[in-house]
């Protein structure tokens, strides 16, 4: 196949360059680009490169947190992201969010840019792989060549991706077989597309057989083992699915969804401790995941492992601070776990300091929400009672009662209020 014609960076201002750009893609100026980079000099270079190629709709974000919001709100055609962004969210998490948000649309180009040479050793086994990556420092021409190759691949798969978007999975299978026959360098991508299409068509036995044939020839393809596990779960073979998921993780410790699905499988069998282990393991690999931290906290609460619940809620709170993911339920869950730890005799002074900080934050972010206000007082009263500070609990109740009368806190039912007053010795 003929390479996509990309203009030379040094000639970007010439008339010939402008003609070439028009030949490459008449609609290139309409495509949206997101550059995520915390270093100002690198941001300018990447923007200059993309502008030289004819891209005009270019957004720039210096942090992972703000970039995540962009990805969720706007559909981007190209995302260029640094791997180490210095905040609570790195490039790999942005890649994961992008892939999940655009789950049916594989047309988006994602190129990872990193100074971490260790990334080269793991990129081939990552669950969510970028379309390409570059290790800093790199010359502009290397970037242009890499982008050209990725665009060429996307062009080949454009009809298949359209069929996927239309959820015409029979067409996806047909096109994948055609690409595989004519362009064998894309065999694995085609096989993966066929397996996913069979799964989407609920042809689980056929999909499992398809994946088994693949691993006979390539036994170390983590995604094929994961595909088998997904089929086994749908077929009710939970124990077999667990073995396949464990094999997936053995092959690629960065295959994050395998841990999530493994936790799901253990929960189905009510093996809650094993589910906890799976979630703790995935957080060792991807420690900045808010959702996984929250899930570990909720599962730990379910099995009354209050120490792990408090730890997981603390992590989720730290990661979500000042983002859209910072929610009332994180703080309420954290406060509940602290209260239970106090009741079990843990270090009261240390936990009381944590309780005060978390309660203060809950009331700041939830002051306009009557339910959040009520929950903050509910848990405060409970904590005082747990510590046998009944006088303080009564004061807190009276403040709560006034806020309810003013409509600033959600009301209790008569039965709830009666029970609470009785516990406080007010009945």
Helices and strands as residue ranges (DSSP letters): G 9-11, H 15-24, G 28-30, E 32-36, H 40-52, E 57-61, H 64-73, E 78-82, H 91-101, E 109-114, H 119-122, G 123-125, E 132-135, H 140-156, H 158-165, H 169-182, G 184-186, H 187-200, H 204-217, H 222-234, H 238-251, H 256-268, H 272-285, H 290-302, H 306-320, H 328-343, H 348-365, H 370-386, H 390-405, H 414-423
